């Protein structure tokens, strides 16, 4: 069972999920995905009879709508329900935009449906002799706009899930040590100064300092680094980390809002809030069209009043205001986003946030986390060096024998390497873990030991000069070096490194070919980072970066005027993922990174980032093409509806305007479908 999502005092993020996606800002404030979906389906059901019984539609399609007592009132009655129920989000949103003096899509839609509603009722009641029956157009407009906003909301990313995943790293209960023994208490009951028992395999319930015991801690969920870290009395340990092999006693130093994990939660919430204020292209186009339509309406009314008659002025003005809100504009962006996300998913790229799709084309630098992203995130045998008289295969077989009963990641790497080489690994007995130094076992009647520098110091053994030169070079590039000893004699050494993914070099080269710089950020030592960067041809490296500072490094790049895409997989990456213009999580990473990012790569192949770049550029072109068509239609049709060519006998009637609006929507939909031709294959570097 997960812990409460937000630590006391932290800033809650907006709640977002597939069906109850609630926004706290922008044109969708207070609206959920489910709300738009439900209103769309009911509105669509009511729109069918409205359109069918419309005399204008019957005339256009060449049929006579059925006539029976009360049939003439079907469009007005159902149209009113559609206006009140289906149009409510747009009317409320338009009012908010008007109050904020920031006109956008909601105000444009609200103005169009309100004018159509009033004009249609005036016509239905036979007042003033007007022929402005827009019931069918009003109904279709509301239905299509609800569909567009539903599609748009479903394309938006998750914010709350990131904080939920962070909180899930904490256990629900802890074993608190008392004078009479131990007691199980809720983590929320812990206070600074309490001493808790953390057993092997257990997670730290809060930040603290070890008072008794020694254990290897898995801190990868915080640091992103794969190696376990030895923690002894006096060492600090962090909430959410795991004691992998022994039981320790820990004195609590920070709980709740004061823990390092809560700090990461705050960074994620703040960074997500700061990166969610971008205005969509359609909103900017809608603001332009609002001013354009309003000005055109005023000019139309004044001109026709002076040159013609008031009834004609009203007819022309209403027509202008109604057709100023095309269906195409409401679908232009959502359709492109929906198709783009589908195409990306087939290429192993899950787009959770629509703005990530738009922003990726503008990215100047892709910043990769090293461990688990450019590298495999687990140790791998790199080199073997044996002293004179010992074969390297024999040395590896002995090392694998000593480690055969251990579950440590280093042990698994050595055993795996021996098996891959087809070596005959002898049987070992009496396996013993030497805490913080290495391991020991009996192989073929001899006591062999395997360990690092601490073991050599304990045994007071020095490396032979030739071997020391070799292992020294390994250490310089950041490799972990383990020696194999037979009693007090060194037989040789092996090196282990976090292996670079074979696809990483191709990904880096392909991004650079597209004019995008590549950076790498890691908590590893500078020599380790430098070795990986040199192998891959990385442009810029940030090494020895503390978990809380990855977010700052992204901000530093942004301060230099660069737009950043961050690729990572660890909890420590989540604030940076949220801060970057585009956050991309490796699908095999932690839940937190996946929830925080706007884009998730289903696999571990960094070349999938290329698909995101190509798709972003292609979809952006389609967005602009659709917006140009949608707004271009208005720029041409509004003046015609206003009657600028009336002197030549050319006037766009309400019926003709409505037909052109529908045709514009079809053109936009077909153009968006062309995105399906974009070929995205993350395994192919183009």
Secondary structure, DSSP 4 states (H G I P E B T S, - for coil): -PPPSS-TTPPPPPP--SSS--BSSGGGBT--HHHHHHHHHHHHHHHHHHHHT-HHHHHHHT------TTTTHHHHHHHHHIIIIITHHHHHHHHHHHHTT---HHHHHHHHHHHHHHHHHHHHTT-TT-----HHHHHHHHHHHHHHHHHHHHTS--SHHHHHHHHTTS-SEEEEEETTEEEEEEGGG--TT-EEEE-TTPBPSSEEEEEE--EEEE-HHHH---S-EEE-TT-EE-TT-EE-SS-EEEEEEE-GGGSHHHHHHHHHHHHHHHTS-PPPHHHHHHHHHHHHHHHHHHHHHHHHHHHS-HHHHHHHHHHHHHHTS-HHHHHHHHHHHHHHHHHHHHTTEEE--HHHHHHGGG-SEEEEEIIIIIEEEEEEEEEEEE-TT--HHHHHHHHHHHHTT--SHHHHHHHHHHHHTT--PPPEEEEEEETTTEEEEEETTEEEEEE-HHHHHHHT----HHHHHHHHHHHHTT-EEEEEEETTEEEEEEEEEEEEPTTHHHHHHHHHHTT-EEEEE-SS-HHHHHHHHHHHT-SEEE-S--GGGHHHHHHHHHHTT--EEEEE-SGGGHHHHHHSSEEEEETTS-HHHHHH-SEEESSS-TTHHHHHHHHHHHHHHHHHHHHHHHHHHHHHHHHHHHTTTGGGT----HHHHHHHHHHHHHHHHHHHHGGGG----TT---
